[in-house]
Amino acid sequence: MTLAADLDLLKAAAVEAGALAVRHRAQGLKIQSKPGGSPVTDADMAVDSWLREQLTAALPDHGWLSEETADNPERLSRRRILVVDPIDGTVAFMKNRPWWSVALAIVEDGRPVAAVIHAPDLNETFAAVEGGGALLNGRMIAASETSMLENASVLTGAGLLESPKWPEPWPPMRVENRNSLAYRMALVASGAFDAALALTPKWDWDVAAGALIAAEAGATVSDHHGQPWRFNRPDPRQASLICAAPALHPLIIRRCRPIPLAN
């Protein structure tokens, strides 16, 4: 299959997966807690199972990495893998808030080459293939041209920028949050926000799709020391997340670099 055909497959799967999740929610969710306390619903599991059946049937030579499937190191022997978050932002999904998404990516030789982030409650579908630019509902998108931190719009966790650990205080900025990490990165890709920050490790399934879509829209993505990401490693996590407009990225990295990387 070509990358364009791969993208069509991912888009169709993401839209149907989102509709499946919404149907489950309408029927009433069964909620459990994972080790560590984060919630998981029967919709998460049903969508994961459906996506695995559909996508691995269409792409049988691809490995599989998903939040809701036990990791199999066999994926490390595959040149290409599917990286899936069936419902990214489960808390928002449970509470009927719109900031959740279905995030799908194909990773080849450690880098994402096709990706979709579908936000069903917002009727927004972000998509990209390597070298093809990034799209929102079929229209090209681009990261913002913001070049100053003052008054920039930033997506990050509550209180992070007010923490006393910063060597210097941040200037006044518009700070908001969204439950889905993938959707945060998509919002930076579209120029709706100038940057997204997180200083703790992030799972590949949360950020692989967003990494490609943001990069294809002209944003810069790295850990908070400025190091690029690589996917499909034995530990499927990235050290941290800085996704920003290209002119803002080095300004953010300069402030973040004194903060140690998490183990």
C-alpha positions in Angstrom: 0.0 0.0 0.0 1.0 3.6 -0.6 1.2 6.1 2.2 -1.9 7.8 0.8 -3.8 4.4 1.0 -2.5 3.9 4.5 -3.8 7.3 5.5 -7.2 6.6 3.9 -7.3 3.4 6.0 -6.4 5.2 9.2 -9.0 7.9 8.6 -11.8 5.5 8.0 -10.9 3.4 11.0 -10.6 6.5 13.3 -14.0 7.8 12.3 -15.7 4.4 12.8 -13.8 3.9 16.1 -15.0 7.2 17.3 -18.6 6.4 16.4 -18.3 3.1 18.3 -17.0 4.9 21.4 -19.9 7.3 21.3 -22.4 4.5 21.0 -20.9 2.8 24.0 -21.1 6.0 26.0 -24.7 6.4 25.1 -25.5 3.0 26.4 -23.8 3.7 29.8 -20.1 3.1 30.5 -18.5 0.4 32.7 -15.5 2.0 34.4 -12.5 0.4 36.1 -9.2 1.7 37.4 -5.8 0.7 36.0 -2.8 0.2 38.1 -1.8 3.7 39.1 -5.4 4.8 39.3 -6.3 6.1 35.8 -9.7 5.1 34.5 -10.5 2.7 31.7 -13.9 2.1 30.3 -15.5 -0.8 28.4 -15.5 1.6 25.4 -11.7 1.9 25.5 -11.4 -1.9 25.4 -14.1 -2.3 22.7 -12.6 0.3 20.4 -9.1 -1.2 20.9 -10.3 -4.6 20.0 -12.2 -3.4 16.9 -9.2 -1.3 15.7 -6.8 -4.2 16.2 -9.0 -6.6 14.2 -9.6 -4.1 11.4 -6.1 -2.7 11.1 -4.0 -5.8 11.5 -6.2 -7.6 8.9 -5.5 -4.8 6.4 -1.8 -4.5 7.4 -0.8 -8.0 8.5 2.9 -7.3 8.3 2.7 -4.4 10.8 3.5 -4.7 14.5 1.1 -3.4 17.1 1.4 -1.0 20.0 -1.6 0.2 21.9 -2.5 1.6 25.3 -5.1 -1.0 25.9 -3.2 -4.1 24.6 -0.4 -5.8 26.6 2.9 -4.9 24.9 4.5 -7.6 22.8 8.3 -7.2 22.2 7.7 -8.9 18.8 6.9 -5.4 17.5 10.6 -4.6 17.8 11.4 -7.0 15.0 9.0 -5.2 12.6 10.0 -2.4 10.3 6.5 -0.9 10.5 4.1 -0.8 13.5 0.7 0.5 14.2 0.6 2.8 17.2 -2.9 3.3 18.7 -4.6 5.1 21.4 -8.3 4.0 21.1 -9.6 6.8 23.4 -7.0 9.5 24.3 -8.5 11.6 27.0 -10.7 9.0 28.7 -11.7 11.4 31.5 -13.1 13.9 29.1 -14.9 11.1 27.2 -16.5 9.9 30.4 -17.6 13.3 31.4 -19.1 14.2 27.9 -16.4 16.8 27.4 -15.3 17.1 23.8 -11.5 17.0 24.3 -10.9 13.4 23.6 -9.7 11.7 20.4 -8.8 8.5 18.6 -5.1 8.7 17.7 -3.6 6.3 15.1 -0.1 6.3 13.5 2.0 4.1 11.4 5.6 4.2 12.5 8.4 3.1 10.1 12.0 2.7 11.1 11.3 4.6 14.3 9.5 7.6 12.8 5.8 8.2 12.1 4.9 8.3 8.4 1.1 8.4 8.5 -1.2 9.7 11.2 -4.7 10.6 12.1 -6.2 12.3 15.2 -10.0 12.2 15.1 -12.1 14.2 17.7 -15.6 12.8 17.3 -17.4 15.3 19.5 -15.9 18.2 17.6 -16.2 16.7 14.1 -12.5 17.3 13.6 -10.1 15.0 11.8 -6.4 15.9 11.6 -4.3 13.8 9.2 -0.8 13.7 7.7 1.6 11.6 5.7 5.4 12.1 5.7 6.2 14.9 3.3 2.6 15.7 2.5 1.7 18.5 4.9 -1.0 18.3 7.5 -4.8 18.6 7.1 -7.8 19.4 9.2 -11.0 18.1 7.7 -9.2 18.1 4.3 -7.8 21.6 4.5 -4.1 22.4 4.9 -3.1 23.7 8.3 0.0 25.4 9.6 1.6 26.1 13.0 1.5 29.7 14.2 4.2 32.3 13.4 4.3 33.5 17.0 7.9 34.5 17.9 7.5 35.8 21.5 6.6 34.0 24.7 4.7 37.1 26.0 1.0 36.5 25.3 1.6 33.2 23.6 -1.1 30.6 24.0 0.1 27.4 25.7 -1.4 24.1 26.5 -0.1 22.5 29.6 -1.0 21.0 33.0 -2.5 23.1 35.7 0.2 24.9 37.7 3.2 23.7 35.8 4.4 27.1 34.7 3.9 28.5 38.2 6.1 25.9 39.8 9.0 27.2 41.9 11.4 24.9 40.1 11.8 27.3 37.1 15.1 29.2 37.1 13.3 32.3 35.9 9.6 33.0 35.9 7.6 32.7 32.6 6.1 35.8 31.1 2.3 36.3 31.0 0.8 33.8 28.6 -2.7 32.4 27.9 -2.5 28.9 29.5 -5.2 26.2 29.0 -5.4 22.5 29.0 -7.0 19.7 27.1 -7.3 16.1 28.3 -6.0 14.5 25.1 -2.3 14.9 24.5 -2.8 14.0 20.9 -5.4 16.7 20.5 -3.1 19.3 22.2 -0.5 18.6 19.6 -3.1 18.8 16.8 -4.2 22.2 18.1 -0.6 23.4 17.9 -0.4 22.0 14.4 -3.5 24.0 13.4 -2.2 27.3 14.9 -5.0 27.4 17.4 -2.4 27.3 20.1 1.3 28.2 20.0 2.8 25.5 22.1 2.1 22.4 24.2 4.4 21.5 27.2 4.8 18.4 29.4 7.9 17.6 31.4 7.0 14.0 32.3 7.4 10.9 30.1 4.7 10.3 27.5 3.7 7.1 26.0 4.2 6.6 22.2 0.5 6.0 21.7 -0.3 9.5 23.2 2.1 11.4 20.9 3.1 9.4 17.8 0.2 10.7 15.6 0.6 14.2 17.0 4.3 14.2 16.3 3.8 13.7 12.6 0.8 16.0 12.2 2.6 18.8 14.1 5.8 18.4 12.2 4.1 18.4 8.8 2.3 21.6 9.8 5.7 23.3 10.5 5.8 22.9 14.3 8.9 21.6 16.1 8.6 18.6 18.4 11.2 17.3 20.9 11.8 16.5 24.5 12.4 19.5 26.8 16.1 19.3 26.3 15.6 19.7 22.5 16.3 16.1 21.6 14.2 14.6 18.8 12.0 11.6 19.4 12.3 8.1 18.1 9.6 5.5 18.3 9.2 1.7 18.6 11.9 1.3 21.2 11.9 -1.3 24.0 10.5 1.3 26.4 7.7 3.0 24.4 7.9 6.4 26.0 9.3 9.8 25.2 11.1 11.7 27.9 8.9 14.8 27.7 7.0 16.9 25.3 7.6 20.3 23.7 5.5 20.9 20.7 5.7 24.5 19.5 5.6 27.0 16.7 9.1 27.0 15.1 10.1 30.4 16.4 8.9 29.7 19.9 10.5 26.2 20.3 14.1 27.4 21.0 12.8 30.0 23.5 11.0 27.3 25.4 13.9 24.9 25.3 16.2 27.5 26.7 14.0 27.8 29.8 13.4 24.1 30.1 16.9 22.8 29.6 18.0 23.3 33.3 15.1 20.9 34.4 16.5 17.3 34.5 14.9 14.7 32.3 12.7 12.3 34.3 13.9 8.7 34.8 
